Amino acid sequence: MDEEALDGIKEIMEGVIRDSAVPRNIKRSVQEAKDKISSKDAPEVTLTSAIYLLDECLNDINMPFHTRPELMSLISELERIKEEMK
């Protein structure tokens, strides 16, 4: 698995979590996704779970405009890593 890319993803997630404009429920989901990709469980399962959590956030009507592109980028990067593992 691409540890360097995952570290970058975790940094971006941490920025979203610290952003005061992001609602708590979205922060919670992003934190949960970060915890998933940090776990030592089966990588494909954890990546899929993280992608699902972030995708659910995109449908939240309270999503700040500046956060949506960040989450879309994170999802795209996680999907790329998942594809490389196949």
Backbone bond lengths (Angstrom), bond angles and torsions (degrees), N, CA, C in turn:
res aa  C-N    CA-C-N  psi(-1)  N-CA   C-N-CA  omega(-1)  CA-C   N-CA-C  phi
1 M - - - 1.443 - - 1.534 108.69 -
2 D 1.300 117.18 148.39 1.457 123.61 -176.54 1.535 110.10 -80.74
3 E 1.330 116.28 87.85 1.470 122.09 -175.69 1.524 112.07 -62.79
4 E 1.325 116.39 -36.49 1.462 120.47 -179.80 1.524 110.92 -63.51
5 A 1.329 116.18 -44.18 1.465 120.79 178.55 1.528 110.38 -65.36
6 L 1.333 116.87 -40.18 1.462 120.43 178.87 1.526 111.35 -64.24
7 D 1.323 117.43 -36.63 1.458 120.22 177.31 1.532 110.59 -63.52
8 G 1.323 116.71 -40.11 1.468 121.04 176.81 1.521 111.45 -64.44
9 I 1.319 116.06 -40.25 1.462 121.22 178.45 1.524 109.93 -63.74
10 K 1.323 116.29 -43.35 1.473 120.45 179.33 1.525 111.26 -62.69
11 E 1.335 117.30 -36.67 1.465 121.21 177.86 1.521 110.93 -63.59
12 I 1.321 116.51 -44.54 1.463 120.55 178.78 1.528 110.05 -63.99
13 M 1.335 115.98 -42.14 1.467 120.17 177.96 1.523 110.50 -59.95
14 E 1.324 116.56 -41.37 1.466 120.81 179.94 1.524 110.30 -63.28
15 G 1.324 117.19 -37.24 1.468 120.97 176.29 1.516 111.98 -62.84
16 V 1.333 116.77 -40.84 1.468 121.02 177.76 1.528 109.54 -65.43
17 I 1.317 116.86 -41.81 1.467 121.22 -179.31 1.528 110.96 -63.58
18 R 1.320 117.65 -36.85 1.472 121.48 -179.32 1.520 113.32 -81.02
19 D 1.327 118.25 -15.07 1.470 122.49 -177.07 1.527 110.11 -66.96
20 S 1.319 116.61 119.43 1.470 120.89 -177.26 1.526 112.74 -69.88
21 A 1.330 118.21 -16.63 1.467 121.07 179.90 1.527 112.50 -83.21
22 V 1.320 117.25 -11.59 1.468 121.56 -177.59 1.532 109.04 -87.50
23 P 1.346 117.25 127.85 1.472 120.54 178.78 1.528 112.21 -61.25
24 R 1.331 115.20 153.46 1.471 121.12 -176.32 1.522 113.51 -59.57
25 N 1.335 117.26 -38.82 1.467 118.39 -177.94 1.530 111.17 -64.46
26 I 1.314 117.21 -35.07 1.472 120.89 177.50 1.526 109.61 -71.79
27 K 1.322 116.71 -41.71 1.470 120.18 176.68 1.528 110.55 -58.66
28 R 1.325 115.77 -41.68 1.469 120.48 179.91 1.523 110.92 -61.67
29 S 1.337 116.07 -44.08 1.474 119.98 -179.87 1.523 111.31 -66.01
30 V 1.327 116.69 -40.65 1.467 120.66 178.95 1.533 109.46 -65.61
31 Q 1.334 117.11 -40.54 1.466 120.46 177.30 1.523 110.50 -63.00
32 E 1.328 116.14 -41.59 1.473 119.96 178.97 1.527 110.46 -63.62
33 A 1.339 116.94 -41.76 1.467 120.86 177.85 1.527 110.32 -63.66
34 K 1.328 116.66 -39.78 1.471 120.93 178.33 1.521 109.97 -63.54
35 D 1.324 116.33 -42.66 1.468 120.48 178.38 1.534 111.02 -62.38
36 K 1.333 116.07 -38.33 1.471 120.46 179.94 1.527 110.54 -61.43
37 I 1.343 116.42 -49.47 1.468 118.15 -176.61 1.526 111.75 -73.17
38 S 1.334 117.23 -16.36 1.465 120.94 177.05 1.521 111.95 -85.20
39 S 1.316 116.86 -15.99 1.462 120.01 -176.25 1.531 110.65 -73.46
40 K 1.309 114.74 163.77 1.468 120.87 -178.84 1.531 112.14 -97.05
41 D 1.338 116.40 14.72 1.467 120.60 178.19 1.527 109.88 -71.35
42 A 1.323 116.03 -178.75 1.464 121.67 -179.71 1.535 109.67 -56.29
43 P 1.340 117.84 120.42 1.467 121.65 -175.00 1.527 115.07 -55.19
44 E 1.323 117.04 -41.84 1.471 118.48 -178.62 1.513 111.68 -63.16
45 V 1.325 116.38 -38.74 1.460 120.82 -179.74 1.522 110.24 -69.15
46 T 1.325 117.08 -44.78 1.463 119.72 -178.08 1.523 111.59 -66.41
47 L 1.331 116.97 -39.53 1.466 119.79 177.96 1.522 110.72 -64.54
48 T 1.324 116.63 -42.84 1.466 120.59 178.97 1.522 110.40 -62.14
49 S 1.313 117.07 -43.08 1.463 121.15 179.02 1.527 111.11 -63.03
50 A 1.317 117.05 -43.47 1.462 121.20 179.72 1.525 110.72 -64.01
51 I 1.325 116.59 -42.84 1.469 120.76 178.43 1.521 109.93 -60.44
52 Y 1.321 116.46 -44.68 1.467 120.99 179.54 1.529 111.06 -60.63
53 L 1.330 117.64 -45.61 1.470 121.20 -179.85 1.529 111.41 -61.51
54 L 1.326 116.61 -44.38 1.458 120.08 -179.71 1.519 111.38 -68.08
55 D 1.323 116.54 -36.90 1.464 120.98 178.58 1.526 110.91 -63.69
56 E 1.319 116.33 -39.10 1.467 120.56 177.36 1.529 110.73 -61.79
57 C 1.316 117.41 -35.99 1.465 121.44 179.39 1.527 111.39 -63.46
58 L 1.319 116.70 -34.11 1.463 120.36 -178.16 1.527 112.03 -61.80
59 N 1.326 116.97 -25.07 1.461 120.73 -179.16 1.523 113.22 -86.20
60 D 1.325 117.44 -3.82 1.461 121.44 -178.36 1.527 109.88 -73.88
61 I 1.332 116.61 127.77 1.472 119.98 -177.47 1.527 112.36 -70.28
62 N 1.318 117.44 -16.72 1.460 121.24 -179.98 1.530 113.15 -91.04
63 M 1.322 116.11 6.42 1.463 120.90 -179.39 1.537 110.11 -63.94
64 P 1.337 117.93 122.15 1.471 119.83 176.13 1.533 110.31 -62.98
65 F 1.314 115.67 145.54 1.468 120.51 -176.92 1.525 112.60 -59.01
66 H 1.319 117.60 -36.52 1.466 120.12 -176.87 1.530 112.68 -76.75
67 T 1.336 117.40 -15.18 1.460 120.73 -177.84 1.523 112.18 -88.25
68 R 1.314 117.11 -31.17 1.473 121.41 -177.43 1.533 112.40 -54.82
69 P 1.344 119.56 -50.14 1.480 118.83 179.37 1.532 113.10 -62.26
70 E 1.336 116.64 -33.59 1.470 119.68 177.82 1.522 110.40 -63.27
71 L 1.335 115.83 -46.40 1.463 119.47 -179.56 1.522 111.11 -66.22
72 M 1.324 117.53 -38.17 1.464 120.46 178.35 1.532 109.99 -63.48
73 S 1.316 116.26 -38.78 1.465 121.11 177.72 1.527 110.62 -65.72
74 L 1.336 116.90 -41.69 1.464 120.79 178.43 1.528 110.82 -62.22
75 I 1.320 116.16 -43.98 1.469 120.51 179.41 1.525 109.94 -60.99
76 S 1.315 116.16 -45.37 1.460 121.16 -179.77 1.526 111.25 -60.05
77 E 1.320 116.38 -43.86 1.475 121.08 -179.07 1.529 110.53 -67.36
78 L 1.330 117.76 -41.73 1.460 120.58 177.87 1.527 111.20 -63.28
79 E 1.335 116.75 -39.25 1.464 120.36 177.69 1.526 110.98 -65.55
80 R 1.339 116.42 -36.87 1.474 119.86 178.05 1.523 110.20 -63.94
81 I 1.313 116.32 -45.32 1.475 120.27 179.12 1.517 110.47 -62.16
82 K 1.316 115.88 -42.21 1.465 120.05 179.96 1.535 110.73 -62.22
83 E 1.322 117.33 -40.98 1.467 121.01 179.18 1.532 111.37 -65.99
84 E 1.323 116.78 -37.35 1.464 120.64 -179.82 1.525 111.19 -66.24
85 M 1.314 117.40 -24.57 1.455 121.18 -178.79 1.519 112.16 -75.35
86 K 1.309 117.78 -18.85 1.471 121.21 -177.01 1.514 111.57 -72.98
